[in-house]
């Protein structure tokens, strides 16, 4: 649903006498006009102004409330699907779209097994899968085996709701599952429970539901379930629109460069098996697919992600396109620039440059000109590359390193590229939502978990802070000729730490680097540390992105409880990169003051100390941080309502049937509204209007164009003349009803006694989704659907004006579901 366009009323020539015809039932209004030029608006007389102001100050009416609701939906819709905002008139080939959906479903199956750590379905026979609660022939194993549940674990029964697993107990030789609900204990046979139960939480998650369901109140649970289902459907439509947009904007495959093999052999290290697979994945994305790439490369720091990116860059640049490499900090950008300058040194025709906010205006202007003219091929930089001034000659590839470290606006800008160019995202611990999307098939992912032969795992110690222990760790590293990172999260704590170190180690060179120091000073401190002149670098977490010191093999983190799990894991990856064993000491302040989340984080980082654990750390982080990190705040409440497994069940079901939730509008002119209402406008209102004939023609044209134009017309009318009288409101409501009916695929509305019939082209699934989402229980209970016709049974036969009001409210309720419907 696009944002409403600005409204420009059409010009019209004055006529001495007009007979206005409004489509059935007709409004006939004879108006004698004085010859004069028409104006779009006029300034009312003082008395009229007061009348308009008084009229505008009344409580919101039906029309203004609908306008407000639709604008709010449009804003949310626009924000959630900004990445697919590029317009394209070319339709998607149905066979191509179906093939794409099939590919997504295949990846979902693989992703679900990864997320649940389940064995491949092919390993289980139908009998075993049935025991686990998966019907034979089903593609997804989301339900839970009751025998695997622990007492106290939260579960969801599809028909009853959220409860707490108590135990399995045998009665008369039959095993039963006992589940505690808010108002009693339920007993289910194990086989029945295996078909109906879902886990509420993710693996390792400790989230509690806000309340348990009641056995004697199934309607409350049903409302929660339907709310979650609608949220899922909207989520699917947003994702589908983005990826189907990518189909519309397909690009021809890149040719494989003639010198690709030479470029690959110049890599000075022996690639790991995972790295080799990532090379193959990316090359296939670029040289065989006809849709833009969107691949996540997940691997620990130092596992070779940058080489994967450089091979992708080589393919794209060799075909005459530009590549942008985006990093969250100038330190990391400079590191990428240095590496790429050296890697592409044998190809002088490929020009590499770095662009950042630290450069002078003259330097920036010169680079912008070269980028626009196509004189630069690889542009490395920070978010400064995302400014409106930056215009590319022929951008083909965007490489994003550590996307989670960018701000909201920058992430939205990055997302806007994904519908039109190839995107490669590099991350050691991807943000949970990125991980989720990768696992559920909407995004390709290559996991690099095999460490290079020379890498040694970093030993990790978690304990309360002790000056003696910190000094012991520092002295051990210095004695073996190494260097130390000393990390604190708060800039204001740096002075105390620096004084402590100077008092304890007066002869050891120490430098400081943090975000509030000038970028040049940070760079100088880093260079002194890299050269070996400085032995201890006291810093904030800025080093988590982009400082590789081969001789720095010990890291001390003070106040570790204040860091997120992902931050701790990147931080730790900065030591032990030279083949020498590295050490990470994570000190917290006081164990008694640690929150449950902080305790879980520190335990997780200590548990996952082996190399290549970044993907699993991100999965663990999902569990610790809860639903919000998976879906964002908007949907986390809906997930919490029904539990993660049932939400996934709904998600996969919706994805597999997305083509069945398609709405086909009908022409506005073809909508027949058989209600006999002929509003007669008061003479006072007619004389108050600038040109009533033009105004009514304009209203009809606005309704015929689209709903947003009608909304704009109504709001303009009220701004000019205040709240309209009742007959004008009825006229507007007729226009709204016909317009909404057309958009909903309803071609005729006619009453018969207490019944209202609506002929429609929608299918039963769309009708059911609309009725389930209705806010009015009265509407929902009065409706039925059969043979492409919606029937509403009213309590009494209504006069036409009340019937029009009923239709207005009913169609308004239906219309708010449109964001959950897709068409391709």
C-alpha positions in Angstrom: 0.0 0.0 0.0 1.8 3.1 -1.2 1.6 6.4 0.6 -1.2 8.7 -0.5 -0.3 10.9 -3.4 -0.7 14.7 -3.3 -4.1 15.6 -4.7 -4.5 18.0 -7.6 -8.2 18.6 -8.6 -8.8 18.7 -12.3 -9.7 21.9 -13.9 -13.1 22.3 -15.5 -14.9 24.9 -17.6 -18.1 26.6 -16.2 -21.4 25.7 -17.6 -24.7 27.5 -17.2 -26.7 24.4 -16.4 -25.5 20.9 -15.4 -27.4 17.7 -14.8 -25.2 15.5 -12.5 -25.5 11.8 -12.8 -24.0 9.6 -10.1 -23.7 5.9 -10.8 -26.7 3.9 -9.5 -28.5 4.7 -7.3 -28.2 8.2 -8.9 -27.9 11.6 -7.3 -29.6 14.2 -9.4 -28.9 17.8 -8.5 -30.0 20.8 -10.6 -27.8 23.8 -10.0 -28.0 27.2 -11.7 -24.5 28.7 -11.8 -23.5 32.3 -12.4 -20.8 32.6 -15.1 -17.5 33.0 -13.3 -14.1 31.4 -13.4 -13.5 28.4 -11.1 -11.1 28.4 -8.3 -9.8 25.5 -6.3 -10.4 27.1 -3.0 -11.6 30.4 -1.5 -11.4 32.2 1.8 -14.8 32.0 3.5 -16.5 34.9 5.0 -15.9 35.5 8.8 -19.2 34.0 9.8 -18.6 31.0 7.5 -15.1 30.6 8.9 -16.5 30.3 12.4 -19.0 27.8 11.2 -16.4 25.7 9.5 -14.1 25.8 12.6 -16.9 24.7 14.8 -17.9 21.9 12.5 -14.3 20.7 12.3 -13.9 20.6 16.1 -16.6 17.9 16.6 -15.6 14.3 17.5 -14.1 12.2 14.7 -16.8 10.6 12.5 -16.7 7.3 10.6 -14.9 8.6 7.6 -12.2 10.5 9.4 -11.6 7.4 11.6 -11.2 5.2 8.6 -8.9 7.7 6.9 -6.7 7.7 10.1 -6.6 3.9 10.3 -5.7 3.5 6.6 -2.9 6.1 6.9 -1.5 4.4 9.9 -1.5 1.1 8.1 0.2 2.7 5.1 2.9 4.2 7.2 3.7 0.9 8.9 3.5 -0.9 5.5 5.8 1.6 3.9 8.4 1.3 6.7 8.4 -2.5 6.7 8.7 -2.8 3.0 11.0 0.1 2.1 13.4 -2.2 0.5 10.9 -3.1 -2.1 9.9 0.5 -2.9 11.5 0.5 -6.4 8.8 0.6 -8.9 8.5 -1.8 -11.8 5.7 -2.3 -14.2 6.9 -5.6 -15.6 4.9 -8.6 -14.1 6.5 -11.6 -12.6 6.2 -14.8 -14.7 4.0 -17.2 -12.7 6.2 -20.2 -13.5 9.3 -18.2 -12.4 7.6 -17.1 -9.2 6.5 -20.7 -8.4 10.0 -22.0 -9.0 11.3 -19.3 -6.6 8.7 -20.2 -4.0 9.7 -23.9 -4.4 13.3 -23.0 -3.8 12.4 -21.1 -0.7 10.4 -24.0 0.7 13.3 -26.4 0.2 15.6 -24.0 2.1 13.0 -23.7 4.9 13.1 -27.4 5.4 16.9 -27.3 5.7 16.7 -24.2 7.9 14.2 -25.7 10.3 16.4 -28.7 10.8 19.4 -26.5 11.5 17.4 -24.4 14.0 16.0 -27.3 15.8 19.1 -29.4 15.5 17.0 -32.2 14.2 18.3 -35.2 12.2 17.5 -35.2 8.5 14.0 -36.4 7.9 15.2 -39.0 5.5 16.8 -40.8 8.5 13.5 -41.5 10.0 10.9 -43.9 8.7 7.2 -42.9 8.6 6.5 -44.8 11.9 9.3 -42.9 13.7 8.2 -39.6 12.3 4.6 -40.3 13.3 5.9 -41.0 16.9 7.6 -37.6 16.8 4.3 -35.9 15.9 5.0 -35.5 12.2 2.5 -36.9 9.8 3.8 -39.1 7.0 4.4 -36.9 4.0 4.8 -33.8 6.0 7.8 -31.7 5.2 8.3 -30.0 8.5 8.9 -31.4 12.0 7.9 -28.5 14.2 5.9 -30.4 16.8 7.5 -31.8 19.9 8.0 -35.3 21.2 6.4 -35.2 24.7 9.0 -37.6 26.0 11.7 -35.0 25.3 10.0 -32.4 27.5 11.3 -31.4 31.0 9.0 -30.7 33.9 8.2 -27.0 34.0 8.8 -26.4 30.3 6.1 -24.3 28.6 4.2 -25.9 25.8 1.3 -24.8 23.4 -1.7 -26.9 22.6 -3.0 -25.8 19.2 -6.7 -25.8 20.4 -6.3 -24.9 24.1 -3.3 -22.6 24.4 -0.2 -22.1 26.6 0.4 -24.5 29.5 3.2 -25.9 31.6 4.3 -29.5 31.1 4.0 -31.4 34.4 4.9 -35.0 33.7 4.1 -38.2 31.8 2.3 -40.8 33.9 0.8 -44.2 33.1 -2.8 -45.1 33.9 -4.2 -48.5 33.0 -1.2 -49.3 30.9 -1.5 -46.0 28.8 0.9 -43.2 29.0 -0.6 -39.7 29.5 0.8 -36.2 29.3 -0.3 -33.9 32.1 -0.2 -30.1 31.4 -1.0 -27.4 33.9 -3.2 -24.6 32.8 -4.4 -21.5 34.7 -7.6 -23.2 35.8 -6.7 -26.9 36.0 -4.7 -29.8 34.8 -5.2 -31.3 31.3 -4.6 -35.0 30.5 -3.7 -36.1 27.0 -2.7 -39.5 25.6 1.0 -39.3 24.5 0.1 -40.0 20.9 -2.5 -37.3 20.9 0.0 -34.9 22.6 2.6 -35.6 19.9 0.2 -34.4 17.3 -1.0 -31.3 19.1 1.8 -29.9 21.2 4.4 -27.3 20.4 7.3 -25.8 22.4 6.7 -22.3 23.6 10.4 -21.2 23.7 13.4 -21.4 21.5 16.2 -23.8 22.5 17.9 -22.5 25.7 15.4 -19.8 26.1 14.0 -18.8 29.5 11.2 -16.5 28.5 8.0 -16.9 30.4 4.5 -16.4 28.8 2.6 -13.5 30.4 -0.1 -16.0 31.5 -1.3 -19.5 31.1 -4.4 -20.2 29.1 -7.6 -21.4 30.7 -9.2 -24.7 29.8 -12.7 -23.2 30.3 -12.1 -20.1 28.1 -11.0 -21.3 24.7 -12.3 -18.1 23.0 -9.5 -16.0 24.5 -6.8 -18.4 23.2 -8.5 -18.4 19.8 -8.2 -14.6 19.6 -4.5 -14.8 20.5 -3.9 -17.5 17.9 -5.8 -15.5 15.2 -3.8 -12.4 16.0 -0.6 -14.3 15.6 -1.8 -15.8 12.3 -2.6 -12.4 10.8 0.8 -11.1 12.0 2.5 -14.0 10.2 0.5 -13.4 7.0 1.5 -9.7 6.9 5.1 -10.7 7.6 5.1 -13.1 4.7 3.6 -10.6 2.3 6.3 -8.1 3.2 9.0 -10.6 2.6 7.4 -11.9 -0.6 7.0 -8.4 -2.0 10.7 -7.8 -1.5 11.9 -11.0 -3.1 9.3 -11.0 -5.9 10.5 -7.5 -6.6 14.0 -8.9 -7.0 12.5 -11.3 -9.7 11.1 -8.3 -11.5 14.4 -6.6 -11.4 16.4 -9.6 -12.6 19.9 -9.1 -14.1 21.7 -11.3 -16.6 24.4 -13.6 -15.0 27.9 -12.1 -14.9 30.4 -13.8 -17.2 33.2 -15.7 -15.4 36.4 -13.6 -15.8 39.0 -15.2 -18.0 41.6 -14.5 -15.3 39.4 -15.9 -12.5 41.6 -19.0 -12.0 44.8 -16.8 -11.9 43.2 -14.5 -9.3 42.3 -17.5 -7.2 45.7 -19.1 -7.3 47.2 -15.8 -6.0 45.5 -16.4 -2.6 48.6 -17.0 -0.4 46.9 -19.5 2.0 45.4 -23.0 1.6 41.6 -22.4 1.7 39.6 -24.5 4.2 36.8 -26.8 3.0 34.1 -24.3 4.2 35.9 -21.5 2.4 36.0 -23.4 -0.8 32.3 -24.1 -0.6 31.6 -20.4 0.0 33.7 -19.6 -3.1 31.5 -22.0 -5.1 28.2 -20.6 -3.6 29.1 -17.0 -4.4 30.4 -17.7 -7.9 27.1 -19.6 -8.7 25.0 -16.8 -7.3 26.8 -14.3 -9.6 27.5 -16.3 -12.8 24.5 -18.7 -13.0 21.5 -16.9 -11.3 19.4 -14.2 -13.0 18.3 -12.5 -9.8 20.4 -10.3 -7.5 22.4 -12.2 -4.9 21.6 -11.7 -1.2 24.0 -14.0 0.7 25.2 -14.1 4.2 28.8 -15.3 4.9 29.1 -16.3 8.5 32.5 -17.2 9.9 34.7 -16.4 12.9 37.2 -13.5 12.7 40.2 -14.6 10.7 38.4 -17.5 8.9 38.7 -15.9 5.4 35.4 -14.1 4.8 37.2 -11.1 3.2 38.7 -13.4 0.5 35.2 -14.6 -0.4 34.1 -11.0 -0.8 37.2 -10.2 -2.9 36.4 -13.0 -5.3 32.9 -11.7 -5.7 34.2 -8.2 -6.3 36.6 -9.5 -8.9 33.8 -11.1 -10.9 31.6 -8.0 -10.8 34.4 -5.5 -11.5 35.7 -7.6 -14.4 32.2 -7.3 -16.0 32.5 -3.4 -15.9 30.5 -2.8 -12.7 31.5 -1.0 -9.5 31.6 -2.6 -6.0 31.0 -0.8 -2.7 32.5 -2.2 0.5 30.7 -0.9 3.6 32.3 -1.1 7.1 30.9 0.3 10.4 34.1 2.0 11.5 36.9 3.9 9.8 39.4 1.5 11.4 37.8 -1.5 9.7 37.3 0.4 6.5 41.0 1.2 6.5 41.9 -2.4 7.1 39.7 -3.5 4.2 41.3 -0.9 2.0 44.8 -2.0 2.8 44.0 -5.7 2.2 42.2 -5.0 -1.1 44.8 -2.7 -2.4 47.4 -5.4 -1.9 45.1 -8.2 -3.2 44.4 -6.3 -6.5 47.9 -5.0 -6.9 48.5 -7.3 -10.0 45.4 -5.7 -11.7 46.3 -2.1 -12.2 43.2 -1.5 -14.3 41.1 -2.0 -11.1 41.2 1.2 -9.1 40.6 1.0 -5.3 39.7 4.0 -3.1 38.6 4.7 0.5 35.9 7.3 1.4 35.2 8.4 4.9 34.0 11.3 7.0 37.5 12.0 8.1 38.6 13.2 4.7 38.7 16.9 3.7 35.9 18.4 1.6 38.2 18.7 -1.4 39.2 15.0 -1.1 35.6 13.9 -0.9 34.5 16.0 -3.8 37.3 14.6 -6.0 36.3 11.0 -5.0 32.6 11.6 -5.6 33.4 12.9 -9.1 35.6 9.9 -9.9 32.9 7.5 -8.6 30.2 9.2 -10.6 32.4 9.0 -13.8 33.3 5.4 -13.3 37.0 6.1 -12.7 36.9 4.1 -9.4 35.9 0.4 -9.3 36.1 -0.6 -5.7 35.0 2.0 -3.1 35.6 1.2 0.5 34.2 3.3 3.3 31.9 3.8 6.3 28.2 5.0 6.2 29.5 8.1 4.5 29.1 6.0 1.3 25.3 6.0 1.9 24.8 9.8 1.6 22.6 11.3 -1.1 25.6 13.0 -2.7 27.0 9.6 -3.6 26.1 8.7 -7.2 27.6 5.6 -8.8 28.3 5.1 -12.4 27.4 1.5 -12.5 27.1 -0.1 -9.1 26.7 -3.9 -9.2 27.8 -5.2 -5.8 27.4 -4.1 -2.2 29.6 -5.9 0.5 28.5 -5.2 4.0 30.8 -6.1 6.9 29.1 -6.5 10.4 25.7 -5.1 9.4 24.5 -5.2 13.0 26.7 -2.3 13.9 25.0 0.2 11.7 22.2 2.4 12.8 18.5 2.1 11.9 18.6 4.6 9.0 21.8 3.1 7.6 20.2 -0.4 7.7 17.2 0.9 5.9 19.4 2.4 3.2 21.3 -0.9 2.9 18.0 -2.8 2.6 16.9 -0.4 -0.2 19.9 -1.7 -2.3 18.8 -5.4 -2.0 16.0 -5.2 -4.5 18.2 -4.0 -7.3 21.9 -5.0 -6.9 23.9 -8.0 -5.6 24.5 -7.9 -1.8 27.0 -9.9 0.2 26.9 -9.6 4.0 29.9 -10.7 6.2 29.5 -11.4 9.8 31.1 -13.4 12.6 27.9 -13.4 14.7 25.0 -12.3 12.5 22.2 -10.4 14.2 19.5 -12.9 15.2 16.9 -11.6 12.7 19.5 -12.0 9.9 20.2 -15.5 11.2 16.5 -16.3 11.2 15.9 -15.0 7.7 18.9 -17.0 6.5 17.5 -20.2 8.2 14.0 -19.8 6.8 15.0 -19.7 3.2 14.6 -16.0 2.3 18.3 -15.5 2.3 21.2 -17.7 1.2 23.8 -18.4 3.8 27.3 -19.9 3.7 28.6 -21.1 7.1 32.4 -21.1 7.6 33.1 -23.0 10.8 36.4 -24.7 9.9 39.4 -22.8 11.3 42.5 -22.2 9.3 45.2 -24.8 10.2 47.3 -22.3 12.1 44.5 -20.9 14.3 44.4 -22.0 17.9 41.2 -21.6 20.1 41.3 -18.8 22.6 41.1 -19.9 26.2 38.3 -18.0 28.0 38.1 -17.3 31.7 35.0 -15.8 33.4 35.3 -14.5 37.0 34.8 -11.6 39.4 37.3 -8.8 38.9 40.6 -9.1 40.7 43.5 -6.6 40.3 45.9 -9.4 41.1 44.5 -11.7 38.5 44.4 -9.0 35.9 48.1 -8.1 36.5 49.1 -11.8 36.5 47.5 -12.2 33.0 49.2 -9.0 31.7 52.6 -10.0 33.1 52.4 -13.5 31.6 51.7 -12.0 28.1 54.4 -9.4 28.4 56.9 -12.0 29.5 56.3 -14.1 26.4 56.8 -11.0 24.2 53.2 -10.3 23.5 50.7 -7.4 23.8 47.5 -6.8 25.7 44.1 -5.3 24.9 42.5 -3.9 28.1 38.8 -3.2 27.2 36.3 -1.2 29.3 32.8 -0.3 28.2 32.6 3.1 29.8 34.9 6.0 28.7 34.6 7.5 32.2 36.2 4.4 33.6 39.3 4.6 31.4 41.1 7.1 33.6 40.9 4.8 36.7 42.1 1.8 34.7 44.9 3.8 33.2 46.1 5.0 36.6 45.9 1.5 38.0 48.1 0.2 35.1 50.6 3.0 35.3 51.0 2.5 39.1 51.4 -1.2 38.7 53.5 -1.3 35.5 55.4 2.0 35.4 57.9 0.9 32.8 55.4 -0.5 30.3 54.3 1.7 27.3 50.5 2.2 27.4 48.2 4.0 24.9 44.5 4.9 25.0 41.9 4.7 22.2 38.2 5.4 22.4 35.4 6.9 20.4 35.5 10.4 21.9 39.1 10.9 20.9 39.8 12.4 17.5 40.0 9.8 14.7 43.5 10.8 13.9 44.6 10.2 17.6 42.9 6.8 17.6 44.7 5.9 14.3 48.1 7.0 15.8 47.5 4.9 19.0 46.6 1.9 16.8 49.7 2.4 14.7 51.9 2.6 17.8 50.3 -0.6 19.1 50.7 -2.4 15.8 54.3 -1.4 15.6 55.0 -2.9 19.0 56.0 0.4 20.6 52.9 0.2 22.8 52.5 -2.9 24.9 49.0 -2.3 26.4 46.1 -0.6 24.6 43.3 0.6 26.9 40.2 1.0 24.8 36.5 0.8 24.5 34.7 -1.8 22.3 35.7 0.1 19.1 38.4 -2.5 18.6 35.7 -5.2 18.0 35.5 -3.9 14.4 38.8 -3.9 12.6 42.1 -4.1 14.4 44.3 -7.1 13.7 47.5 -7.1 15.8 49.4 -10.4 15.2 51.3 -10.1 18.5 48.2 -9.2 20.7 47.2 -12.5 22.3 45.6 -11.5 25.6 42.4 -9.6 26.1 41.1 -8.3 29.4 37.5 -7.2 29.5 36.4 -5.3 32.7 32.6 -4.9 33.4 32.0 -7.8 31.0 28.4 -8.1 32.2 27.6 -4.8 30.4 28.4 -6.3 26.9 26.1 -8.3 24.7 26.9 -11.8 23.8 27.8 -10.9 20.2 30.1 -8.1 21.3 32.0 -10.4 23.7 32.4 -12.9 20.9 33.8 -10.3 18.4 36.1 -8.9 21.0 37.5 -12.3 21.8 38.2 -13.0 18.1 40.7 -10.2 18.1 43.3 -12.2 19.9 45.1 -15.5 19.1 45.3 -14.8 15.4 49.0 -15.6 14.9 49.1 -19.3 15.7 50.1 -18.6 19.3 47.5 -19.5 22.0 45.3 -16.5 23.0 43.7 -15.7 26.3 40.5 -13.8 27.1 39.7 -12.8 30.7 36.1 -11.6 31.2 35.7 -9.9 34.5 32.4 -9.0 36.1 31.9 -6.7 39.1 29.9 -8.8 41.5 28.2 -12.1 40.9 25.4 -11.3 43.3 24.4 -8.3 41.2 24.4 -10.1 37.8 21.0 -10.3 36.0 19.9 -13.6 34.6 20.5 -12.4 31.1 24.1 -11.3 32.0 24.8 -14.6 33.7 23.5 -16.5 30.6 25.6 -14.4 28.3 28.8 -15.0 30.2 28.1 -18.7 30.5 27.4 -18.9 26.8 30.7 -17.2 25.8 32.6 -19.5 28.1 30.8 -22.6 26.8 31.4 -21.7 23.1 35.2 -21.3 23.3 36.0 -23.5 20.3 36.8 -22.0 17.0 34.0 -21.6 14.5 31.2 -21.1 17.1 29.9 -17.8 15.9 26.8 -19.2 14.2 25.9 -21.1 17.4 26.6 -18.1 19.6 24.1 -16.1 17.5 21.6 -18.9 18.0 22.2 -18.9 21.7 21.8 -15.1 21.7 18.4 -15.6 20.1 17.4 -17.7 23.1 18.8 -15.3 25.7 17.4 -12.1 24.1 14.0 -13.5 23.3 11.5 -12.9 20.6 12.2 -9.2 20.1 15.6 -10.0 18.6 14.1 -12.4 16.2 11.3 -10.5 14.7 11.6 -6.9 16.0 9.3 -5.3 18.5 6.3 -5.1 16.2 5.8 -8.9 15.9 7.5 -10.0 19.2 4.2 -9.6 21.1 2.4 -11.8 18.6 5.1 -14.5 18.8 4.9 -14.3 22.6 1.1 -14.9 22.4 1.4 -18.2 20.6 5.0 -19.4 21.2 7.8 -19.8 18.8 7.0 -23.2 17.4 3.4 -22.5 16.6 4.5 -19.2 15.1 7.0 -21.1 12.9 4.2 -23.5 12.0 2.0 -20.7 10.9 4.9 -19.1 9.1 5.8 -22.1 7.0 2.2 -22.9 6.3 1.6 -19.3 5.1 4.7 -19.4 3.0 3.7 -22.6 1.3 0.3 -21.2 0.5 1.2 -17.6 -0.2 -0.2 -17.8 -3.7 -3.7 -18.7 -2.3 -3.8 -15.4 -0.4 -4.1 -13.3 -3.6 -6.7 -10.5 -4.0 -7.8 -9.4 -7.5 -9.6 -6.0 -7.5 -12.4 -5.3 -9.9 -13.0 -2.1 -11.9 -14.8 0.6 -9.9 -17.2 1.2 -12.8 -18.2 -2.5 -12.6 -19.3 -2.3 -8.9 -23.1 -2.4 -8.6 -24.5 -1.0 -5.4 -28.2 -1.7 -5.2 -29.2 0.6 -2.4 -31.7 3.3 -3.1 -30.2 6.5 -1.6 -30.5 9.8 -3.4 -29.0 12.4 -1.0 -30.3 16.0 -1.4 -27.7 18.6 -0.3 -29.1 21.5 1.8 -29.4 24.8 -0.2 -27.3 26.5 2.5 -24.4 24.1 1.9 -24.7 24.4 -1.9 -24.5 28.1 -1.7 -21.5 27.9 0.6 -19.5 25.7 -1.8 -17.3 27.3 -4.4 -18.7 25.2 -7.2 -20.9 22.3 -6.2 -21.2 20.8 -9.7 -17.4 20.6 -10.1 -17.1 19.4 -6.6 -19.4 16.4 -7.1 -17.8 15.5 -10.4 -14.4 15.7 -8.7 -15.6 13.4 -5.9 -16.8 10.8 -8.4 -13.5 11.0 -10.3 -11.5 10.6 -7.1 -13.4 7.5 -6.1 -12.9 6.0 -9.5 -9.1 6.6 -9.4 -8.3 4.9 -6.1 -9.0 5.1 -2.3 -6.1 7.4 -1.6 -7.3 10.0 -4.0 -10.8 9.8 -2.4 -9.2 10.1 1.1 -7.3 13.2 -0.1 -10.4 14.7 -1.7 -12.4 14.2 1.6 -9.7 15.7 3.7 -9.3 18.7 1.3 -13.1 19.2 1.3 -13.2 19.4 5.1 -10.2 21.7 5.3 -11.9 24.1 2.9 -15.5 23.9 4.2 -15.5 22.1 7.5 -17.6 19.0 8.4 -20.1 18.3 5.7 -23.9 17.9 6.4 -25.5 14.5 6.7 -26.6 14.1 3.1 -23.1 15.0 1.8 -21.6 12.4 4.3 -24.0 9.8 2.9 -22.8 10.6 -0.7 -19.2 10.3 0.4 -19.9 7.0 2.2 -21.5 5.6 -1.0 -18.3 6.5 -2.8 -16.1 4.9 -0.1 -18.3 1.7 -0.2 -18.0 1.3 -4.0 -14.3 2.1 -3.9 -13.5 -0.4 -1.1 -15.7 -3.0 -2.7 -13.8 -2.7 -6.0 -10.5 -3.1 -4.2 -11.7 -6.1 -2.3 -12.9 -7.9 -5.5 -16.6 -7.3 -4.8 -18.6 -6.6 -8.0 -22.2 -6.4 -6.7 -23.9 -5.6 -3.3 -27.6 -6.1 -3.0 -30.0 -6.6 0.0 -32.9 -9.0 0.3 -34.9 -8.8 3.4 -32.6 -9.3 6.4 -29.8 -10.6 4.1 -27.1 -8.8 2.3 -25.4 -10.5 -0.7 -22.0 -9.6 -2.1 -20.7 -11.2 -5.3 -16.9 -11.5 -5.2 -14.0 -13.1 -6.9 -12.1 -13.8 -3.6 -11.5 -17.3 -2.5 -12.5 -18.9 0.8 -9.0 -18.6 2.4 -9.0 -14.8 1.8 -12.6 -14.5 3.2 -11.6 -16.5 6.2 -8.5 -14.4 6.9 -10.7 -11.2 6.6 -13.3 -12.5 9.0 -10.8 -13.8 11.5 -9.1 -10.4 11.6 -12.3 -8.3 12.0 -12.5 -6.2 15.1 -16.3 -6.4 15.1 -17.6 -9.6 16.5 -21.1 -8.7 15.2 -19.8 -8.6 11.6 -17.8 -11.7 12.0 -20.8 -13.8 13.4 -23.2 -12.6 10.7 -21.1 -13.7 7.7 -20.9 -16.8 5.6 -19.3 -17.7 2.2 -20.5 -20.0 -0.5 -20.1 -20.1 -4.3 -18.2 -16.8 -4.7 -20.7 -14.9 -2.6 -20.5 -13.4 0.8 -23.8 -13.4 2.8 -24.5 -11.4 5.8 -27.6 -12.2 8.0 -28.8 -9.2 10.0 -31.1 -9.3 13.0 -33.6 -7.0 11.3 -34.2 -5.5 7.9 -32.4 -2.1 7.8 -33.5 1.1 6.0 -31.2 2.1 3.2 -29.2 4.7 5.2 -28.5 2.3 8.0 -27.7 -0.4 5.5 -25.1 1.9 3.9 -23.6 2.6 7.3 -23.4 -1.2 8.0 -21.6 -1.8 4.7 -19.2 1.1 5.3 -18.1 -0.4 8.7 -18.0 -3.9 7.3 -15.9 -3.1 4.3 -13.6 -0.8 6.4 -13.0 -3.9 8.7 -12.2 -6.0 5.6 -10.0 -3.3 4.0 -7.5 -3.2 6.9 -6.5 -6.8 6.0 -5.3 -5.9 2.6 -1.6 -5.6 3.7 -1.8 -9.3 4.5 -2.7 -10.2 0.9 -0.3 -10.4 -2.1 -0.6 -10.5 -5.8 2.1 -11.3 -8.4 
